[in-house]
Amino acid sequence: MSKTKRAHAVVPAAISQKIYFLRGQRVMLSSDLAKLYGVEVRALVQAVQRNLERFPSDFLFQLSEEEHKHLRSQLVISSWGGARRAPYAFTEQGVAMLSSVLRSKRAVQVNIAIMRTFVRLREMLATNQKLRRKIEDMEKRYNAKFQIIFATIESMLEDEAVPKPGIGFHAPVNKLKSRDS
């Protein structure tokens, strides 16, 4: 691979770090997408605005001021730098639709990498859900057995707390005091 192609290669790890969970959806922000595509944010937004009919609300939405402020605080972005307006959030379908609006070779490569990343994230979530279900099933199966064990341990601890009489003869304390006087 030539030096110029390597410089423009899209790293899947970099993409997965730019996917956020907002309004119950996995999205990518216009500023992050612009960097990946190698265009200015305003150029990306202009291309989208010229083709708004391709981006219904389940493909694209603009963050509210509250969401933007919260995101800025999480990402530690200075309040004076960056975009003056809240960024746009593109869902997976919105990112796919960008390929019809941005037609450069770079845009095609980036879109392919992003789609693969979204698929990989879905697979990881499905695997995690399967694992969670297996653990819950195991908890249900073994819960009764563990309850018996914990009850036995508790009773053993309670038995240790009760003082046991010692072996041998012990003189009553009152009788010893009366002899000494």
C-alpha beads as a LAMMPS data file, in Angstrom:
LAMMPS data file: protein, C-alpha beads

181 atoms
180 bonds

1 atom types
1 bond types

-500.0 500.0 xlo xhi
-500.0 500.0 ylo yhi
-500.0 500.0 zlo zhi

Masses

1 110.0

Atoms # bond

1 1 1 0.000 0.000 0.000
2 1 1 1.393 3.398 -0.944
3 1 1 2.137 6.108 1.593
4 1 1 -0.757 8.303 0.442
5 1 1 -3.284 5.455 0.686
6 1 1 -2.070 4.563 4.198
7 1 1 -2.396 8.201 5.261
8 1 1 -6.029 8.186 4.161
9 1 1 -6.898 4.730 5.515
10 1 1 -9.843 4.706 7.870
11 1 1 -9.185 3.001 11.190
12 1 1 -12.245 1.120 12.541
13 1 1 -11.201 1.786 16.153
14 1 1 -11.269 5.522 15.462
15 1 1 -14.775 5.165 14.035
16 1 1 -16.157 3.153 16.954
17 1 1 -14.952 5.863 19.359
18 1 1 -17.026 8.399 17.422
19 1 1 -20.320 6.532 17.756
20 1 1 -22.494 7.942 20.536
21 1 1 -25.768 6.812 22.064
22 1 1 -28.278 9.690 21.891
23 1 1 -32.069 9.615 22.068
24 1 1 -31.988 5.833 22.191
25 1 1 -29.986 5.513 18.962
26 1 1 -26.374 5.024 17.957
27 1 1 -25.315 8.136 16.051
28 1 1 -22.301 9.918 14.639
29 1 1 -21.890 13.685 14.821
30 1 1 -21.489 15.914 11.783
31 1 1 -18.141 17.229 13.064
32 1 1 -16.693 13.715 13.409
33 1 1 -18.047 12.646 10.025
34 1 1 -16.579 15.735 8.358
35 1 1 -13.138 14.844 9.733
36 1 1 -13.460 11.253 8.522
37 1 1 -14.615 12.361 5.061
38 1 1 -11.893 15.004 4.885
39 1 1 -14.298 17.897 4.334
40 1 1 -15.264 20.966 6.337
41 1 1 -18.266 20.644 8.628
42 1 1 -20.068 23.467 6.821
43 1 1 -19.567 21.692 3.471
44 1 1 -21.045 18.479 4.862
45 1 1 -24.012 20.342 6.378
46 1 1 -24.586 22.276 3.129
47 1 1 -24.614 19.034 1.131
48 1 1 -27.171 17.594 3.534
49 1 1 -29.319 20.751 3.493
50 1 1 -29.383 20.702 -0.316
51 1 1 -30.758 17.137 -0.083
52 1 1 -32.995 17.323 2.999
53 1 1 -35.629 15.064 1.410
54 1 1 -33.098 12.206 1.718
55 1 1 -32.725 12.703 5.480
56 1 1 -35.950 12.125 7.421
57 1 1 -35.928 12.611 11.193
58 1 1 -34.966 8.977 11.846
59 1 1 -31.829 9.479 9.698
60 1 1 -30.737 12.881 10.972
61 1 1 -31.505 15.267 13.829
62 1 1 -29.857 18.301 15.334
63 1 1 -28.835 18.111 18.974
64 1 1 -30.734 20.316 21.405
65 1 1 -28.765 22.949 23.300
66 1 1 -29.026 20.771 26.438
67 1 1 -27.638 17.716 24.603
68 1 1 -24.900 19.839 23.027
69 1 1 -23.892 21.309 26.391
70 1 1 -23.866 17.852 28.001
71 1 1 -21.801 16.398 25.151
72 1 1 -19.316 19.293 25.333
73 1 1 -18.822 18.688 29.056
74 1 1 -18.277 14.956 28.490
75 1 1 -15.788 15.509 25.692
76 1 1 -14.037 18.372 27.527
77 1 1 -14.359 20.782 24.644
78 1 1 -13.748 24.420 25.485
79 1 1 -16.863 26.573 25.531
80 1 1 -15.329 29.198 23.238
81 1 1 -13.954 26.859 20.581
82 1 1 -15.611 24.581 18.081
83 1 1 -19.031 24.912 16.502
84 1 1 -21.301 27.754 17.543
85 1 1 -24.390 25.720 16.689
86 1 1 -25.335 22.303 17.964
87 1 1 -24.051 19.564 15.649
88 1 1 -26.196 17.215 13.613
89 1 1 -26.459 13.567 14.616
90 1 1 -26.624 10.954 11.850
91 1 1 -28.096 7.532 12.575
92 1 1 -26.709 4.494 10.787
93 1 1 -29.214 5.021 7.965
94 1 1 -28.275 8.694 7.797
95 1 1 -24.604 7.835 7.433
96 1 1 -25.495 5.389 4.657
97 1 1 -27.507 8.128 2.928
98 1 1 -24.462 10.413 3.059
99 1 1 -22.849 8.185 0.441
100 1 1 -25.467 9.377 -2.054
101 1 1 -24.724 13.012 -1.220
102 1 1 -20.933 12.879 -0.900
103 1 1 -19.551 11.069 -3.914
104 1 1 -15.785 11.205 -3.544
105 1 1 -13.655 8.057 -3.414
106 1 1 -12.781 8.948 0.168
107 1 1 -16.500 9.164 1.072
108 1 1 -17.122 5.682 -0.347
109 1 1 -14.211 4.200 1.638
110 1 1 -15.302 5.952 4.830
111 1 1 -18.918 4.818 4.414
112 1 1 -17.858 1.198 3.945
113 1 1 -15.701 1.379 7.077
114 1 1 -18.497 3.029 9.089
115 1 1 -21.094 0.462 7.984
116 1 1 -18.744 -2.363 8.971
117 1 1 -18.202 -0.729 12.358
118 1 1 -21.950 -0.417 12.979
119 1 1 -22.392 -4.093 12.065
120 1 1 -19.549 -5.100 14.400
121 1 1 -21.131 -3.092 17.237
122 1 1 -24.489 -4.812 16.653
123 1 1 -22.784 -8.215 16.754
124 1 1 -20.982 -7.324 19.987
125 1 1 -24.246 -6.168 21.588
126 1 1 -25.991 -9.371 20.526
127 1 1 -23.155 -11.445 22.000
128 1 1 -23.308 -9.475 25.253
129 1 1 -27.072 -9.980 25.454
130 1 1 -26.668 -13.737 24.953
131 1 1 -24.013 -13.823 27.660
132 1 1 -26.231 -11.827 30.023
133 1 1 -29.116 -14.265 29.449
134 1 1 -26.832 -17.251 30.148
135 1 1 -25.637 -15.695 33.401
136 1 1 -29.218 -14.953 34.471
137 1 1 -30.191 -18.573 33.739
138 1 1 -27.258 -19.825 35.795
139 1 1 -28.230 -17.497 38.644
140 1 1 -31.757 -18.901 38.629
141 1 1 -30.514 -22.512 38.592
142 1 1 -27.929 -22.101 41.297
143 1 1 -29.751 -19.552 43.421
144 1 1 -31.557 -22.192 45.524
145 1 1 -28.334 -24.124 46.113
146 1 1 -26.492 -20.990 47.159
147 1 1 -29.325 -19.970 49.487
148 1 1 -28.867 -23.253 51.386
149 1 1 -25.111 -22.710 51.594
150 1 1 -25.515 -19.118 52.796
151 1 1 -28.090 -20.173 55.402
152 1 1 -25.683 -22.822 56.719
153 1 1 -22.831 -20.315 56.905
154 1 1 -25.057 -17.800 58.709
155 1 1 -26.111 -20.393 61.296
156 1 1 -22.462 -21.332 61.848
157 1 1 -21.571 -17.676 62.402
158 1 1 -24.480 -17.247 64.812
159 1 1 -23.314 -20.317 66.774
160 1 1 -19.839 -18.788 67.152
161 1 1 -21.352 -15.579 68.537
162 1 1 -23.028 -17.431 71.448
163 1 1 -20.446 -18.004 74.251
164 1 1 -19.963 -21.665 75.056
165 1 1 -19.241 -22.860 78.581
166 1 1 -15.625 -23.836 79.092
167 1 1 -14.394 -27.273 80.159
168 1 1 -13.451 -27.757 83.823
169 1 1 -14.430 -26.310 87.200
170 1 1 -15.128 -22.601 87.434
171 1 1 -15.700 -20.995 90.820
172 1 1 -18.536 -18.487 91.021
173 1 1 -17.209 -14.949 91.098
174 1 1 -19.369 -13.933 94.142
175 1 1 -17.861 -16.604 96.430
176 1 1 -14.303 -15.559 95.600
177 1 1 -14.988 -11.949 96.522
178 1 1 -16.505 -12.883 99.920
179 1 1 -13.393 -14.922 100.929
180 1 1 -11.008 -12.076 100.066
181 1 1 -12.825 -9.641 102.392

Bonds

1 1 1 2
2 1 2 3
3 1 3 4
4 1 4 5
5 1 5 6
6 1 6 7
7 1 7 8
8 1 8 9
9 1 9 10
10 1 10 11
11 1 11 12
12 1 12 13
13 1 13 14
14 1 14 15
15 1 15 16
16 1 16 17
17 1 17 18
18 1 18 19
19 1 19 20
20 1 20 21
21 1 21 22
22 1 22 23
23 1 23 24
24 1 24 25
25 1 25 26
26 1 26 27
27 1 27 28
28 1 28 29
29 1 29 30
30 1 30 31
31 1 31 32
32 1 32 33
33 1 33 34
34 1 34 35
35 1 35 36
36 1 36 37
37 1 37 38
38 1 38 39
39 1 39 40
40 1 40 41
41 1 41 42
42 1 42 43
43 1 43 44
44 1 44 45
45 1 45 46
46 1 46 47
47 1 47 48
48 1 48 49
49 1 49 50
50 1 50 51
51 1 51 52
52 1 52 53
53 1 53 54
54 1 54 55
55 1 55 56
56 1 56 57
57 1 57 58
58 1 58 59
59 1 59 60
60 1 60 61
61 1 61 62
62 1 62 63
63 1 63 64
64 1 64 65
65 1 65 66
66 1 66 67
67 1 67 68
68 1 68 69
69 1 69 70
70 1 70 71
71 1 71 72
72 1 72 73
73 1 73 74
74 1 74 75
75 1 75 76
76 1 76 77
77 1 77 78
78 1 78 79
79 1 79 80
80 1 80 81
81 1 81 82
82 1 82 83
83 1 83 84
84 1 84 85
85 1 85 86
86 1 86 87
87 1 87 88
88 1 88 89
89 1 89 90
90 1 90 91
91 1 91 92
92 1 92 93
93 1 93 94
94 1 94 95
95 1 95 96
96 1 96 97
97 1 97 98
98 1 98 99
99 1 99 100
100 1 100 101
101 1 101 102
102 1 102 103
103 1 103 104
104 1 104 105
105 1 105 106
106 1 106 107
107 1 107 108
108 1 108 109
109 1 109 110
110 1 110 111
111 1 111 112
112 1 112 113
113 1 113 114
114 1 114 115
115 1 115 116
116 1 116 117
117 1 117 118
118 1 118 119
119 1 119 120
120 1 120 121
121 1 121 122
122 1 122 123
123 1 123 124
124 1 124 125
125 1 125 126
126 1 126 127
127 1 127 128
128 1 128 129
129 1 129 130
130 1 130 131
131 1 131 132
132 1 132 133
133 1 133 134
134 1 134 135
135 1 135 136
136 1 136 137
137 1 137 138
138 1 138 139
139 1 139 140
140 1 140 141
141 1 141 142
142 1 142 143
143 1 143 144
144 1 144 145
145 1 145 146
146 1 146 147
147 1 147 148
148 1 148 149
149 1 149 150
150 1 150 151
151 1 151 152
152 1 152 153
153 1 153 154
154 1 154 155
155 1 155 156
156 1 156 157
157 1 157 158
158 1 158 159
159 1 159 160
160 1 160 161
161 1 161 162
162 1 162 163
163 1 163 164
164 1 164 165
165 1 165 166
166 1 166 167
167 1 167 168
168 1 168 169
169 1 169 170
170 1 170 171
171 1 171 172
172 1 172 173
173 1 173 174
174 1 174 175
175 1 175 176
176 1 176 177
177 1 177 178
178 1 178 179
179 1 179 180
180 1 180 181
